[in-house]
Amino acid sequence: MAAHAGVPVVNALTDDFHPCQLLADLLTIREHKGTLAGLSVAFLGDGACNMGNSWLLAGATAGMHVRVSSPEGYAPETAMVEAAAAIA
């Protein structure tokens, strides 16, 4: 795709993280709310997936309060929650 796009293409997606999506999400929220720090955001779904992990880390980095709600067996890994808490 990058060879034919005509513009730079970045794919930072991994099984553990989705940083480009989070940057886009945070930019959209900031455009609508004016700030990120102090806002609360909820992530519903597979909390152990790359988006759940990315919301925990990016939200903490941005000074947001991140709430994750997942079905039993799909909670974020303890290490990821601890990493977000250390950032916060």
Residue, then its C-alpha position, 0 to 999 in steps of 0.5 A: m500500500a505504501a508504494h502506491a499511496g503517494v503520501p507517507v504511510v505509517n503502520a504502528l499497529t501490533d498485537d499489543f498496541h494501536p498508537c496511531q488510532l489513539l493519537a487520532d482519537l485523542l486529537t478528535i476529543r481535544e478538538h471537541k473538548g478543548t483539553l484532555a487532562g481531567l476528562s473521563v473516557a470509557f472503553l467497552g469491550d476486550g480490555a486485553c486487546n491492543m485498543g484496550n492497552s492503548w487507551l490505558l497508556a495513552g489516556a494516562t499519558a494525556g492525564m485522562h481518567v480511563r475506565v475499562s469495562s470488559p466481559e469476564g476473561y477479557a480484562p486488561e492484564t495486571a501489568m498494563v494496568e500497573a503501567a498506566a497507574a505508574i504513568a498517571 
